[in-house]
């Protein structure tokens, strides 16, 4: 199938979460013609996930606090973060927040920011904490999108990045009715993390995990794919609601026979200090106990408060949100389990969001390098703000590509695509979530490779072809994730190998991969940082 450019622009932004919105506004601010495309609605992705009570944003308290935050990120990252990228990231947070405020976005401030609950996950001290208010963000940024004449193409999914002479020249999108080739000077990829590869996930449906593979096929490197934040969430009621880790200290969890799951109060107190699972602290026992007892129903959880106990502001805000939005009180039992949440790794970028591939930039959760094996809470939002803005500015200033008049886009489909996607998600949930072993990862790899190697049938409807392209890219990303998990034969931060439960000092370097075509098939080549 040959496609002519139905749409053209200077900068094409893929994804409409915080990183994509920031990139589009920044590029348009440079006077460029910008098109913003996204699989869901504008203001979507994990940035606007409805199963959470708020969007935290942290940064250094002052210029003097920058060095401490940089060192804290590197320490929490356990040697997996890029020091130069991390330093550049931290120094960009305060200016990015100031720009939001200058635009008119209202930020929620803590009444008493010195309460212990406002210390970010995995951090050792208070930082400048802000709560991003969804309604204000939508209102202000929506107005700016219109004012800067940014064209919007919602419900349009990335299918392929087009290239000419090694340079990205645009993208093929599926609009729900047809394939459209958008020819652009540059592309900013902000399509989100890998949560869509798992059955149980605390992400929106438009985060499907395809951008990593499509960027790698275009020549970009991948970094830290084995590191993903895995969080407790609700099985019921209100499925897929994020569980606030700060309340672990008050929980009483029981298995299906009514036995107390974690009687150790000290472990629960420690577990209250961070949301995602980590293998490096003793409180990993809490998550492992939940995982092994959750089954299909989840672990029954109730709260036990001391009489007259005053709750911290951060916790009270959470319970107030549950009552208002979900109709739950602190007296209602809930059933929780472990979910895939946010990626700590992805496409490798530099300080300006460049992937190293001419014409291709990336920002937000699809990227890696500024975080490591664990990530301090509130920095995912900061990541989208900082690198979204930088990628947009850099993409707007890049030189235009050579003229390309048409793009080749073969039509094919994979039989039983939905059943195969569910099989992929079962494999990833069983073998690539918390408990990882060589045997399980190798089994998952064999089955994923078998699914990737199944014959593609020429032709089919547009919808069949689009669904098949999505599965093909998801299988590709999953294959890369499994390779990274299998090659890291240790436990480090969010990566836990049941057969290698300790951290190995000899493996204190990031996994970086590039795709190579060998004998007509893809292979994953490990490389050192430039």
C-alpha positions as CSV (number, residue, x, y, z in Angstrom):
1,X,0.0,0.0,0.0
2,X,1.4,3.4,-1.0
3,X,0.4,6.4,1.0
4,X,0.6,10.0,-0.1
5,X,1.0,12.7,2.6
6,X,-2.6,13.7,3.5
7,X,-1.4,15.9,6.3
8,X,1.9,17.9,6.6
9,X,3.4,19.8,9.5
10,X,6.7,21.0,10.9
11,X,6.4,19.0,14.1
12,X,4.3,16.0,14.8
13,X,3.7,15.1,18.5
14,X,2.5,11.6,19.3
15,X,0.8,11.4,22.7
16,X,-1.3,13.9,24.6
17,X,-0.3,13.4,28.2
18,X,1.8,16.0,30.0
19,X,4.9,15.3,28.0
20,X,3.1,15.5,24.6
21,X,1.1,18.7,25.6
22,X,4.3,20.4,26.7
23,X,6.1,19.4,23.6
24,X,3.4,20.7,21.3
25,X,3.1,24.0,23.2
26,X,6.9,24.5,23.1
27,X,7.2,23.7,19.4
28,X,4.3,26.0,18.5
29,X,5.9,28.7,20.7
30,X,8.9,28.6,18.3
31,X,6.5,29.5,15.4
32,X,6.2,26.0,14.0
33,X,3.1,24.4,12.5
34,X,2.3,21.6,15.0
35,X,0.0,18.6,14.8
36,X,-0.8,16.8,18.1
37,X,-2.0,13.2,17.6
38,X,-3.0,10.7,20.3
39,X,-4.6,7.3,20.5
40,X,-7.2,8.5,23.1
41,X,-8.5,11.9,23.8
42,X,-6.4,15.0,24.2
43,X,-5.3,15.1,27.9
44,X,-5.0,11.4,28.2
45,X,-2.3,8.8,29.0
46,X,-1.1,8.0,32.5
47,X,-0.8,11.7,33.3
48,X,-4.6,11.9,33.5
49,X,-5.3,8.4,34.9
50,X,-8.7,8.5,36.7
51,X,-7.8,5.9,39.3
52,X,-5.7,8.3,41.4
53,X,-6.5,11.0,43.9
54,X,-4.0,13.5,42.4
55,X,-0.8,14.1,40.4
56,X,2.2,14.9,42.6
57,X,5.1,17.0,41.3
58,X,8.3,17.5,43.2
59,X,11.5,19.4,42.6
60,X,14.4,20.9,44.5
61,X,13.4,23.3,47.3
62,X,16.0,25.8,46.2
63,X,19.1,26.0,44.0
64,X,21.1,24.8,46.9
65,X,18.9,21.6,47.1
66,X,19.6,20.7,43.5
67,X,22.8,18.7,44.2
68,X,21.2,16.8,47.0
69,X,18.3,15.8,44.8
70,X,20.6,14.7,42.0
71,X,22.6,12.5,44.3
72,X,19.4,11.1,45.8
73,X,18.1,10.2,42.4
74,X,21.4,8.4,41.6
75,X,21.4,6.6,44.9
76,X,17.7,5.5,44.6
77,X,18.5,4.5,41.0
78,X,21.2,2.1,42.1
79,X,23.6,3.1,39.4
80,X,21.1,2.8,36.6
81,X,20.5,6.5,35.9
82,X,22.6,8.5,33.5
83,X,24.4,11.1,35.9
84,X,24.6,13.8,33.2
85,X,21.0,13.4,32.2
86,X,19.8,13.3,35.8
87,X,21.7,16.6,36.6
88,X,20.3,18.3,33.6
89,X,16.8,17.0,34.5
90,X,16.9,18.3,38.0
91,X,18.1,21.8,37.0
92,X,15.2,22.0,34.5
93,X,12.4,21.3,37.0
94,X,12.0,24.7,38.7
95,X,12.0,26.6,35.3
96,X,9.4,24.2,34.0
97,X,7.2,24.7,37.0
98,X,7.6,28.4,36.8
99,X,6.5,28.3,33.1
100,X,3.3,26.4,34.1
101,X,2.5,28.9,36.8
102,X,3.2,31.8,34.3
103,X,0.7,30.2,31.9
104,X,-1.9,30.3,34.7
105,X,-2.0,26.6,35.8
106,X,-3.0,26.4,39.5
107,X,-0.9,24.2,41.7
108,X,-2.1,22.7,45.0
109,X,0.1,23.5,47.9
110,X,0.4,21.6,51.2
111,X,-1.1,23.3,54.2
112,X,1.8,21.8,56.3
113,X,4.5,20.7,53.8
114,X,6.7,19.6,56.7
115,X,4.5,16.6,57.6
116,X,6.4,13.3,57.1
117,X,3.8,12.1,54.6
118,X,5.0,14.8,52.1
119,X,8.5,13.2,51.9
120,X,8.5,11.7,48.4
121,X,8.6,8.0,47.8
122,X,12.1,6.6,48.3
123,X,13.5,10.1,49.3
124,X,15.1,11.0,52.6
125,X,13.9,14.6,52.9
126,X,11.2,17.1,52.0
127,X,11.3,18.7,48.6
128,X,9.3,21.4,46.9
129,X,5.9,19.6,46.6
130,X,3.0,20.6,44.3
131,X,-0.2,18.9,43.4
132,X,-1.2,19.4,39.7
133,X,-4.9,20.1,39.5
134,X,-6.4,18.2,36.5
135,X,-9.1,20.7,35.8
136,X,-6.8,23.7,35.8
137,X,-4.2,21.9,33.7
138,X,-6.9,21.0,31.1
139,X,-8.4,24.5,31.1
140,X,-5.2,26.4,30.7
141,X,-3.4,24.1,28.3
142,X,-6.5,23.6,26.3
143,X,-6.8,27.3,25.9
144,X,-3.1,27.5,24.9
145,X,-3.5,24.7,22.3
146,X,-6.2,26.8,20.6
147,X,-4.4,30.1,21.0
148,X,-1.2,28.7,19.4
149,X,-3.2,27.1,16.5
150,X,-2.1,23.6,17.3
151,X,-4.0,21.1,15.2
152,X,-5.4,18.2,17.2
153,X,-6.0,14.6,15.9
154,X,-7.4,12.6,18.8
155,X,-8.3,8.9,18.4
156,X,-5.4,8.5,16.0
157,X,-2.9,5.8,16.8
158,X,0.7,5.6,15.7
159,X,1.3,2.6,13.4
160,X,4.7,3.3,12.0
161,X,7.5,5.9,11.8
162,X,8.4,6.6,8.2
163,X,12.0,7.2,7.2
164,X,14.1,8.3,4.3
165,X,17.9,7.9,4.2
166,X,18.0,7.1,7.9
167,X,15.9,10.2,9.0
168,X,12.4,10.1,10.4
169,X,10.1,11.9,8.0
170,X,6.7,11.5,9.7
171,X,4.3,8.7,10.8
172,X,1.5,6.5,9.6
173,X,-1.6,6.9,11.8
174,X,-4.8,4.9,12.1
175,X,-7.7,7.3,12.6
176,X,-10.3,4.6,13.2
177,X,-11.5,4.7,9.6
178,X,-8.3,5.0,7.5
179,X,-4.5,5.0,7.5
180,X,-3.1,8.5,7.1
181,X,0.5,9.4,6.5
182,X,1.5,12.6,8.2
183,X,4.7,14.0,6.7
184,X,6.5,16.2,9.2
185,X,9.9,17.9,9.7
186,X,10.3,16.1,13.0
187,X,8.5,13.8,15.3
188,X,8.2,13.9,19.1
189,X,7.3,10.6,20.6
190,X,5.4,10.8,23.9
191,X,3.3,7.7,23.7
192,X,3.7,6.4,27.3
193,X,5.1,3.4,29.0
194,X,4.7,-0.4,28.8
195,X,1.7,-0.9,31.1
196,X,-0.5,-2.0,28.2
197,X,1.6,-5.3,28.0
198,X,0.1,-6.5,31.3
199,X,-3.3,-7.8,32.4
200,X,-3.5,-5.8,35.6
201,X,-2.3,-2.3,35.1
202,X,-2.8,1.1,36.6
203,X,-2.7,3.0,33.3
204,X,-5.3,4.3,30.8
205,X,-6.2,2.2,27.8
206,X,-4.4,4.3,25.3
207,X,-1.0,3.4,26.9
208,X,-0.4,0.2,24.9
209,X,3.4,-0.1,24.9
210,X,4.1,0.2,21.2
211,X,6.3,3.4,21.0
212,X,9.4,1.7,22.4
213,X,9.5,-0.9,19.6
214,X,8.6,1.6,16.8
215,X,11.4,3.9,18.0
216,X,13.9,1.0,18.2
217,X,13.0,-0.1,14.7
218,X,13.8,3.5,13.6
219,X,17.2,3.2,15.1
220,X,16.8,4.5,18.7
221,X,18.5,2.9,21.7
222,X,16.5,1.4,24.6
223,X,17.6,1.7,28.2
224,X,16.5,0.2,31.6
225,X,13.5,-1.7,30.2
226,X,13.6,-4.2,33.1
227,X,12.7,-1.5,35.6
228,X,9.0,-0.8,36.1
229,X,7.1,0.5,39.0
230,X,4.7,-2.2,40.3
231,X,2.1,-0.9,42.7
232,X,-0.7,-2.1,44.9
233,X,-4.1,-1.3,43.6
234,X,-7.8,-2.2,44.2
235,X,-9.2,-5.4,42.8
236,X,-12.6,-4.3,44.3
237,X,-14.5,-2.2,44.9
238,X,-13.6,0.5,42.4
239,X,-11.2,-1.8,40.4
240,X,-7.9,-0.3,39.2
241,X,-7.8,2.4,41.8
242,X,-4.3,3.1,43.1
243,X,-3.7,2.2,46.8
244,X,-2.1,5.0,48.8
245,X,1.0,3.5,50.3
246,X,1.0,6.0,53.2
247,X,-1.9,4.1,54.8
248,X,0.0,0.8,55.0
249,X,0.9,1.6,58.6
250,X,-2.9,1.3,59.5
251,X,-3.8,-1.7,57.4
252,X,-4.8,-5.1,58.6
253,X,-4.5,-7.6,55.7
254,X,-5.9,-11.1,55.7
255,X,-5.7,-14.1,53.3
256,X,-8.8,-16.0,52.2
257,X,-8.7,-18.1,55.4
258,X,-8.8,-14.9,57.5
259,X,-5.1,-15.2,58.7
260,X,-3.2,-12.0,59.2
261,X,-0.9,-11.5,56.2
262,X,1.7,-9.1,57.6
263,X,1.7,-9.0,61.4
264,X,5.0,-7.2,61.5
265,X,4.2,-3.5,62.3
266,X,7.7,-2.4,61.6
267,X,7.6,-3.8,58.0
268,X,4.2,-2.0,57.4
269,X,5.7,1.2,58.8
270,X,8.6,1.0,56.4
271,X,6.3,0.0,53.5
272,X,4.4,3.2,54.1
273,X,7.4,5.2,52.8
274,X,7.0,4.4,49.2
275,X,4.3,3.4,46.6
276,X,6.1,1.1,44.2
277,X,7.6,-2.3,45.0
278,X,11.3,-2.4,45.5
279,X,13.6,-5.4,46.0
280,X,16.2,-3.4,48.0
281,X,14.3,-3.0,51.2
282,X,13.2,-5.5,53.8
283,X,9.6,-4.5,53.2
284,X,9.6,-6.3,49.9
285,X,8.2,-9.1,52.1
286,X,4.9,-7.1,52.2
287,X,4.5,-7.0,48.4
288,X,5.5,-10.6,48.0
289,X,3.0,-11.7,50.7
290,X,0.2,-9.7,48.9
291,X,1.2,-11.2,45.5
292,X,1.2,-14.8,46.7
293,X,-2.1,-14.4,48.5
294,X,-4.1,-12.2,46.1
295,X,-5.4,-14.9,43.8
296,X,-8.2,-13.6,41.6
297,X,-10.1,-11.9,44.4
298,X,-7.3,-9.9,46.0
299,X,-6.2,-9.5,49.6
300,X,-8.9,-8.3,52.1
301,X,-7.6,-5.0,53.7
302,X,-9.1,-3.0,56.5
303,X,-7.9,0.0,58.5
304,X,-7.2,0.1,62.2
305,X,-6.9,3.6,63.7
306,X,-6.2,4.6,67.3
307,X,-9.1,6.3,69.0
308,X,-9.0,10.0,68.3
309,X,-6.0,9.7,66.0
310,X,-5.5,12.7,63.7
311,X,-4.6,11.7,60.1
312,X,-1.8,13.5,58.2
313,X,-3.0,16.0,55.5
314,X,-1.7,13.8,52.7
315,X,-3.7,10.8,54.0
316,X,-6.8,12.8,54.8
317,X,-6.9,14.1,51.2
318,X,-6.8,10.6,49.9
319,X,-9.6,9.4,52.1
320,X,-11.7,12.5,51.3
321,X,-11.2,11.7,47.6
322,X,-12.2,8.1,48.0
323,X,-15.4,9.2,49.8
324,X,-16.3,11.8,47.2
325,X,-15.3,10.1,44.0
326,X,-15.6,6.4,44.9
327,X,-18.2,6.3,47.7
328,X,-15.8,4.5,50.0
329,X,-15.3,5.1,53.7
330,X,-12.4,4.0,56.0
331,X,-14.7,1.4,57.4
332,X,-15.3,-0.4,54.1
333,X,-13.1,-3.4,53.4
334,X,-11.1,-3.3,50.1
335,X,-9.4,-6.0,48.2
336,X,-5.9,-5.2,46.8
337,X,-3.2,-6.8,44.7
338,X,-0.2,-5.9,42.6
339,X,-0.4,-4.0,39.3
340,X,1.9,-2.8,36.6
341,X,2.1,0.9,36.8
342,X,4.8,3.2,35.3
343,X,8.0,2.4,33.3
344,X,11.4,3.7,34.6
345,X,13.1,2.9,31.3
346,X,12.5,3.2,27.6
347,X,13.9,5.1,24.6
348,X,17.3,6.6,25.4
349,X,17.5,10.4,24.9
350,X,19.9,13.2,25.5
351,X,19.2,16.4,27.5
352,X,17.2,17.9,24.7
353,X,15.0,14.8,24.1
354,X,16.9,13.7,21.0
355,X,17.0,10.0,20.4
356,X,20.1,10.1,18.2
357,X,18.0,9.3,15.2
358,X,17.7,12.4,12.9
359,X,14.2,13.8,13.1
360,X,13.1,11.8,16.1
361,X,12.7,13.1,19.6
362,X,11.0,11.6,22.7
363,X,9.8,12.6,26.1
364,X,7.9,11.3,29.1
365,X,7.3,7.7,30.2
366,X,8.4,6.3,26.8
367,X,11.9,7.3,27.6
368,X,14.7,6.2,30.0
369,X,17.9,7.4,31.5
370,X,16.9,10.2,33.9
371,X,15.6,7.6,36.4
372,X,17.1,4.3,37.5
373,X,16.1,1.0,39.2
374,X,13.8,2.9,41.6
375,X,12.3,6.4,41.0
376,X,11.6,9.1,43.6
377,X,7.9,9.9,43.8
378,X,6.7,13.0,41.9
379,X,9.5,12.9,39.3
380,X,7.5,11.2,36.6
381,X,5.4,14.3,36.2
382,X,8.5,16.5,36.4
383,X,10.1,14.3,33.6
384,X,7.2,15.0,31.3
385,X,7.3,18.7,32.0
386,X,11.1,19.1,31.5
387,X,11.8,16.8,28.6
388,X,8.5,17.5,26.9
389,X,9.3,21.2,26.7
390,X,12.9,20.6,25.7
391,X,12.0,18.0,23.0
392,X,9.4,20.4,21.6
393,X,11.9,23.3,21.4
394,X,14.6,21.1,19.9
395,X,12.3,19.5,17.3
396,X,11.1,23.0,16.2
397,X,14.7,24.0,15.6
398,X,15.8,21.0,13.6
399,X,16.5,21.2,9.9
400,X,13.8,19.9,7.6
401,X,14.1,16.5,6.1
402,X,14.6,15.7,2.4
403,X,11.4,15.7,0.4
404,X,9.5,12.4,0.4
405,X,6.5,12.0,-1.8
406,X,5.0,8.7,-0.7
407,X,5.4,6.0,2.0
408,X,5.2,2.3,1.6
409,X,2.8,0.7,4.2
410,X,2.0,-3.0,3.5
411,X,-1.4,-4.2,4.5
412,X,-1.5,-7.5,6.5
413,X,-3.2,-8.9,9.5
414,X,-2.7,-11.5,12.2
415,X,-5.4,-14.1,12.7
416,X,-7.1,-14.1,16.2
417,X,-5.3,-11.0,17.2
418,X,-7.3,-10.3,20.3
419,X,-6.8,-13.7,21.7
420,X,-3.1,-13.4,21.1
421,X,-2.9,-10.1,22.8
422,X,-4.6,-11.6,25.9
423,X,-2.1,-14.4,25.8
424,X,0.7,-11.9,25.7
425,X,-0.7,-10.0,28.7
426,X,-1.1,-13.3,30.7
427,X,2.5,-14.2,29.9
428,X,3.8,-10.8,31.0
429,X,1.7,-10.7,34.2
430,X,2.8,-14.2,35.2
431,X,6.5,-14.1,34.4
432,X,7.5,-10.4,34.1
433,X,5.7,-8.6,36.9
434,X,7.1,-9.0,40.4
435,X,8.4,-12.6,40.5
436,X,10.9,-13.2,37.7
437,X,13.0,-16.3,37.2
438,X,15.1,-17.7,34.4
439,X,12.7,-20.5,33.8
440,X,9.7,-18.2,33.7
441,X,11.3,-15.5,31.5
442,X,12.7,-18.1,29.1
443,X,9.2,-19.7,28.8
444,X,7.7,-16.2,28.2
445,X,10.4,-15.4,25.6
446,X,9.8,-18.7,23.7
447,X,6.0,-18.0,23.5
448,X,6.4,-14.4,22.6
449,X,8.9,-15.3,19.8
450,X,6.4,-17.9,18.6
451,X,3.7,-15.3,18.4
452,X,6.0,-12.9,16.6
453,X,6.9,-15.5,14.1
454,X,3.4,-16.6,13.1
455,X,2.5,-15.9,9.5
456,X,1.0,-12.6,8.6
457,X,-1.9,-12.8,6.1
458,X,-1.8,-10.2,3.3
459,X,-4.8,-7.9,3.1
460,X,-7.7,-7.6,5.5
461,X,-9.8,-4.6,6.6
462,X,-8.2,-1.4,7.9
463,X,-9.3,-2.2,11.4
464,X,-7.8,-5.7,11.3
465,X,-4.6,-4.3,9.9
466,X,-4.4,-1.6,12.6
467,X,-5.1,-4.1,15.4
468,X,-2.5,-6.4,14.0
469,X,0.1,-3.7,13.8
470,X,-0.6,-2.8,17.4
471,X,-0.1,-6.4,18.5
472,X,3.1,-6.7,16.4
473,X,4.6,-3.7,18.1
474,X,3.5,-4.8,21.6
475,X,5.1,-8.2,21.0
476,X,8.3,-6.4,19.9
477,X,8.4,-4.3,23.0
478,X,7.6,-7.3,25.3
479,X,10.4,-9.2,23.6
480,X,12.8,-6.4,24.5
481,X,11.6,-6.1,28.1
482,X,11.9,-9.9,28.6
483,X,15.4,-9.9,27.2
484,X,16.4,-7.1,29.6
485,X,14.9,-8.9,32.6
486,X,16.6,-12.2,31.6
487,X,20.0,-10.7,31.2
488,X,20.0,-8.9,34.5
489,X,20.8,-11.8,36.8
490,X,20.3,-10.0,40.1
491,X,17.7,-8.1,42.0
492,X,18.0,-4.3,41.9
493,X,15.3,-1.8,42.8
494,X,12.1,-2.6,41.0
495,X,13.6,-5.6,39.2
496,X,13.3,-8.8,41.4
497,X,14.8,-12.1,40.3
498,X,13.5,-14.8,42.6
499,X,16.5,-17.0,41.6
500,X,19.0,-14.1,42.2
501,X,17.4,-12.2,45.2
502,X,20.5,-10.1,46.0
503,X,22.0,-7.1,44.3
504,X,25.2,-7.9,42.4
505,X,27.8,-5.1,42.4
506,X,29.3,-6.4,39.2
507,X,26.0,-5.5,37.4
508,X,25.9,-1.9,38.4
509,X,25.6,-0.6,34.8
510,X,22.5,0.0,32.8
511,X,21.3,-2.4,30.1
512,X,21.3,-0.5,26.8
513,X,20.1,-2.2,23.6
514,X,19.7,-1.5,19.9
515,X,18.0,-3.6,17.3
516,X,20.0,-5.2,14.6
517,X,18.8,-7.1,11.5
518,X,20.6,-10.4,11.2
519,X,19.6,-12.8,8.5
520,X,16.4,-11.0,7.9
521,X,15.3,-11.2,11.6
522,X,15.7,-8.7,14.5
523,X,18.3,-9.3,17.2
524,X,19.0,-7.2,20.3
525,X,22.5,-5.9,20.6
526,X,23.8,-4.6,23.9
527,X,26.0,-1.4,23.7
528,X,27.9,1.0,25.9
529,X,26.9,4.6,26.5
530,X,28.5,7.1,24.0
